[in-house]
Structure formats: structure tokens, C-alpha cells
């Protein structure tokens, strides 16, 4: 009899708790926008943060509320943007695909080193320990792979001391840019014809002391550009990708061959 009574008491308590939880759930439940749910189903689910929001859930919520553009996801591309546009009842402009580019050609055989580094293969930590890069060029890629670890798409590898981006794998999420202590990674149009693989702002003679593959600011690329697409700022050539016609004169005339197709 005691066992039966105990069982009834436990059962009654469980029933009451269940009812209370059910009532509380109905009373305090958060209404989810149907659009938000549909958008979340379309987003790729990488949760890379490249959109500037805390994962795909955060972006879906922001788009549904009208706080973010329908093409805010850098991973999904035009297909995802169009599908979200159908849900939101709007059409957005198709943005040109972008990729990350490492502005450095200073491989091991082309650079001079100031010291030997022995420690964890992490650019940020090595930067703090060594007071910067070990290379004589204080603008170049450190080559320890922080960007490799940060990339959620396995699009970056270290080749001969310099980070290289696989253009087909890159989704322009920007995580590599965020972790690079040298600030030498930028997003450029996928269909860019030519790129300046250097970030040095030193004068020509100082560049040559540390790297044989650096921009010396000679202006030959600028003078020979048929589209007026190149400017020299802080001793460094920069290409205006909107103006570049892809004539190839800059690559042809560059004496250090750091303008690459």
C-alpha cells in the first residue's frame, strides 16, 4: 500500500509539473517569423561570420527584420540571394563574386630574414614574440598559417613561406583578413586580370634590401597602362579593377615581376 501511495504521489507531482511547464511554454514562447525560418533553411549553414552576424541564425533574423540585405551572405552567392529575395518579395543587385588575395610574393628564396623564429606556428603570437615579422621586409606574409586555420573552406595553404588562396574554394567570408596581423589580405573581384603581389610602402632601394620580389614604385606600370587603371600610392602600385582592361602592359613592364596575371 505504501508503494502504491508513493507512486500515486510521484505521478501526481509529475502531472502537475508537466501542466505548469506546458502553460509556461505557451505563455512565454517566442514567436518566430515564418520568413526567418524559411531564410534559415536556405542559408548554407557554414556559420562563418563573414556576413557580420553571429552565424546563419543571426543573419536570417536580421534579413527577416529588414536589417540586412538579401545578399548579405558571402558564401551563398546569387542563388541564395535570389531565393531569399523571393521570400522577402524584393530583388537585389547581383554583386560580383570576390575572393581573398594575399598581397605578397616574398617566398623563402626571395626574402632576407632578420632572425630565426622557434615557437608556435601562429602569425599573431609570432608577431608579438618577435616584435613583427622575421623578414627584413616588415610588410610581408609571415607564413605561419593563422589564415589557414581560420579559413572554414580549406581555401588557403602555405606555399614556400607565403599564404596562397585557392580561388575556386574561397567564399570571401573575410576570416583570413581578420586574423592576419600584417593586414596584407584583401578581397578583390574574382575576375580580376592582374594583381599587385606586394604590400611594401618602402622606397625602392629599401625594398630591394629585404626582398627581390617587391614593388619598387618605379611607375613603369602606371606609365604603360592603357586604361589609366594604376596609381602609385606610398611607393606601391595599386590597380583600379573597374578600369583595368586586362591589356597586360603592367605585367610586361614590371621589373620585379610582382604584377601577376
C-alpha positions as CSV (number, residue, x, y, z in Angstrom):
1,X,0.0,0.0,0.0
2,X,2.9,2.4,0.8
3,X,4.4,1.7,-2.6
4,X,1.2,2.4,-4.3
5,X,0.7,5.7,-2.4
6,X,4.2,6.8,-3.2
7,X,3.7,6.0,-6.9
8,X,0.5,8.0,-7.0
9,X,2.1,11.0,-5.3
10,X,5.1,10.9,-7.7
11,X,2.7,10.6,-10.7
12,X,0.5,13.5,-9.4
13,X,3.6,15.7,-8.9
14,X,4.8,14.8,-12.4
15,X,1.4,15.6,-13.9
16,X,1.2,19.0,-12.2
17,X,4.8,19.9,-13.2
18,X,4.1,18.9,-16.8
19,X,0.9,21.0,-16.8
20,X,2.8,24.0,-15.4
21,X,5.6,23.7,-17.9
22,X,3.0,23.5,-20.7
23,X,1.3,26.6,-19.6
24,X,4.6,28.4,-19.1
25,X,5.7,27.4,-22.5
26,X,2.6,28.7,-24.2
27,X,2.7,32.0,-22.2
28,X,6.3,32.8,-22.7
29,X,7.0,31.3,-26.1
30,X,8.8,33.5,-28.6
31,X,7.0,33.9,-31.8
32,X,9.4,33.0,-34.8
33,X,8.8,34.9,-38.0
34,X,7.9,32.4,-40.7
35,X,10.1,34.3,-43.1
36,X,13.1,33.9,-40.7
37,X,12.6,30.1,-40.7
38,X,12.4,29.9,-44.4
39,X,15.5,32.1,-44.9
40,X,17.4,30.0,-42.3
41,X,16.6,26.9,-44.3
42,X,18.1,28.5,-47.5
43,X,21.3,29.8,-45.9
44,X,24.3,27.4,-46.3
45,X,24.8,26.8,-42.6
46,X,28.6,27.5,-42.5
47,X,28.2,29.9,-39.6
48,X,31.4,31.6,-40.8
49,X,30.5,35.1,-39.6
50,X,31.5,36.6,-42.9
51,X,28.2,38.5,-43.1
52,X,29.0,40.3,-39.8
53,X,26.3,38.5,-37.8
54,X,26.6,35.7,-35.3
55,X,26.1,32.8,-37.6
56,X,23.4,31.9,-40.1
57,X,20.6,32.2,-37.4
58,X,21.6,35.8,-36.7
59,X,21.7,36.7,-40.4
60,X,18.3,35.0,-41.0
61,X,16.8,37.0,-38.2
62,X,18.3,40.3,-39.5
63,X,17.1,39.7,-43.1
64,X,13.6,38.9,-41.9
65,X,13.5,42.1,-39.9
66,X,14.8,44.1,-42.8
67,X,18.1,44.9,-41.0
68,X,20.3,43.1,-43.5
69,X,20.4,42.9,-47.3
70,X,19.2,39.7,-49.0
71,X,22.7,39.3,-50.5
72,X,24.5,39.7,-47.1
73,X,25.7,36.1,-47.2
74,X,29.1,36.0,-48.9
75,X,29.0,32.2,-49.1
76,X,25.7,31.5,-50.8
77,X,26.2,33.6,-53.9
78,X,23.5,34.7,-56.3
79,X,21.4,31.5,-56.0
80,X,20.9,32.0,-52.2
81,X,20.3,35.8,-52.7
82,X,17.6,35.2,-55.3
83,X,15.9,32.6,-53.2
84,X,15.8,34.9,-50.2
85,X,14.6,37.7,-52.4
86,X,11.6,35.6,-53.4
87,X,10.8,35.1,-49.7
88,X,11.1,38.8,-48.9
89,X,9.4,39.9,-52.1
90,X,12.3,42.0,-53.3
91,X,15.0,41.8,-55.9
92,X,18.6,42.7,-55.1
93,X,21.5,43.6,-57.4
94,X,23.8,40.7,-58.3
95,X,27.2,41.5,-56.7
96,X,30.3,40.5,-58.4
97,X,32.0,37.4,-56.8
98,X,35.0,38.3,-54.7
99,X,38.0,36.3,-53.5
100,X,40.7,36.9,-50.9
101,X,44.1,37.8,-52.2
102,X,47.4,37.8,-50.3
103,X,49.4,40.8,-51.4
104,X,52.9,39.3,-51.0
105,X,55.2,37.4,-53.3
106,X,58.1,37.2,-50.8
107,X,58.7,33.5,-50.8
108,X,61.7,32.0,-48.9
109,X,64.1,32.3,-51.8
110,X,63.3,35.9,-52.4
111,X,63.5,37.4,-48.9
112,X,66.1,38.2,-46.3
113,X,65.5,37.1,-42.7
114,X,66.4,39.2,-39.6
115,X,66.3,36.3,-37.2
116,X,65.3,32.7,-36.7
117,X,61.9,32.0,-35.1
118,X,61.3,29.0,-32.9
119,X,57.9,28.8,-31.5
120,X,54.2,28.1,-32.2
121,X,53.3,28.4,-35.8
122,X,50.8,31.2,-35.4
123,X,51.2,34.6,-37.0
124,X,49.6,36.6,-34.2
125,X,51.7,35.0,-31.5
126,X,54.9,35.1,-33.5
127,X,54.2,38.8,-34.3
128,X,54.0,39.6,-30.6
129,X,57.0,37.5,-29.6
130,X,59.3,38.7,-32.4
131,X,58.1,42.3,-32.5
132,X,56.8,41.8,-36.0
133,X,57.8,39.6,-38.9
134,X,61.2,37.9,-39.0
135,X,61.6,39.0,-42.6
136,X,63.6,42.1,-43.5
137,X,60.5,43.3,-45.3
138,X,58.2,44.4,-42.5
139,X,55.2,44.2,-44.7
140,X,55.3,40.7,-46.0
141,X,53.5,37.4,-45.2
142,X,54.7,35.8,-42.0
143,X,53.8,32.3,-43.4
144,X,52.8,30.7,-40.1
145,X,49.3,29.9,-41.2
146,X,46.9,31.7,-39.0
147,X,44.8,32.4,-42.1
148,X,44.9,28.7,-42.9
149,X,43.5,27.8,-39.6
150,X,40.8,30.5,-39.8
151,X,39.5,29.6,-43.2
152,X,36.4,27.4,-42.9
153,X,36.6,26.4,-46.6
154,X,40.1,25.0,-46.7
155,X,40.9,27.6,-49.3
156,X,44.3,28.7,-48.1
157,X,47.7,26.9,-47.9
158,X,51.2,28.0,-47.1
159,X,53.5,27.6,-50.2
160,X,57.2,28.4,-49.8
161,X,56.6,30.7,-46.8
162,X,53.7,32.6,-48.3
163,X,49.9,32.1,-48.0
164,X,48.2,31.2,-51.2
165,X,44.4,31.3,-51.9
166,X,42.5,28.7,-53.9
167,X,40.2,31.0,-55.9
168,X,37.7,28.2,-56.5
169,X,37.3,27.3,-52.9
170,X,37.4,30.9,-51.4
171,X,34.0,32.3,-50.4
172,X,35.1,35.7,-49.4
173,X,34.0,35.3,-45.8
174,X,36.8,37.6,-44.6
175,X,38.0,35.4,-41.7
176,X,41.6,35.4,-43.1
177,X,41.6,39.1,-43.3
178,X,40.5,39.4,-39.6
179,X,43.3,37.2,-38.3
180,X,46.2,38.5,-40.4
181,X,48.4,40.7,-38.2
182,X,50.2,42.1,-41.2
183,X,46.9,43.3,-42.9
184,X,48.0,42.1,-46.3
185,X,44.9,40.1,-47.3
186,X,42.1,41.9,-49.2
187,X,39.0,41.0,-51.2
188,X,39.2,41.6,-54.9
189,X,36.9,40.8,-57.8
190,X,37.1,37.1,-58.8
191,X,37.6,38.0,-62.5
192,X,40.5,40.4,-61.8
193,X,43.0,40.1,-64.7
194,X,46.1,41.3,-62.8
195,X,47.1,41.7,-59.2
196,X,50.0,43.5,-57.4
197,X,51.5,40.9,-55.1
198,X,53.2,43.3,-52.7
199,X,52.3,45.4,-49.7
200,X,55.6,47.3,-49.0
201,X,55.5,51.0,-48.7
202,X,59.2,51.4,-48.5
203,X,61.3,53.2,-51.2
204,X,62.8,51.1,-53.9
205,X,66.3,50.7,-52.5
206,X,64.9,49.7,-49.1
207,X,62.6,47.2,-50.7
208,X,65.5,45.5,-52.6
209,X,67.4,45.1,-49.3
210,X,64.8,42.7,-47.9
211,X,63.0,41.2,-50.9
212,X,63.8,40.7,-54.6
213,X,60.0,40.4,-55.4
214,X,58.7,43.7,-54.1
215,X,57.3,46.8,-55.7
216,X,59.9,49.5,-56.1
217,X,57.5,52.2,-57.1
218,X,59.2,52.7,-60.5
219,X,55.9,53.8,-62.1
220,X,56.6,51.8,-65.3
221,X,53.3,50.0,-64.8
222,X,51.4,53.3,-64.5
223,X,53.1,54.9,-67.5
224,X,52.4,52.0,-69.7
225,X,48.8,51.3,-68.6
226,X,46.4,51.8,-71.5
227,X,43.4,52.3,-69.2
228,X,44.8,54.6,-66.6
229,X,44.0,51.9,-64.1
230,X,47.1,52.1,-62.0
231,X,48.2,54.6,-59.3
232,X,51.3,54.7,-57.1
233,X,50.5,55.4,-53.5
234,X,53.1,55.2,-50.7
235,X,55.6,53.8,-53.2
236,X,53.2,51.0,-54.0
237,X,51.3,50.2,-57.3
238,X,47.6,49.8,-56.9
239,X,45.1,48.6,-59.6
240,X,41.7,50.0,-60.1
241,X,39.8,46.8,-61.1
242,X,36.9,48.8,-62.5
243,X,39.2,50.5,-65.0
244,X,41.6,47.6,-65.8
245,X,41.1,46.3,-69.3
246,X,43.5,43.4,-68.9
247,X,45.9,44.6,-71.6
248,X,48.9,43.1,-69.7
249,X,51.3,46.0,-70.2
250,X,51.8,46.3,-66.5
251,X,52.9,42.7,-66.1
252,X,55.1,43.0,-69.2
253,X,56.9,46.2,-67.9
254,X,57.2,45.4,-64.2
255,X,60.9,44.9,-63.5
256,X,60.4,42.9,-60.3
257,X,57.5,40.8,-61.7
258,X,55.2,41.3,-58.8
259,X,52.3,42.2,-61.0
260,X,50.8,38.8,-61.8
261,X,48.1,37.6,-64.1
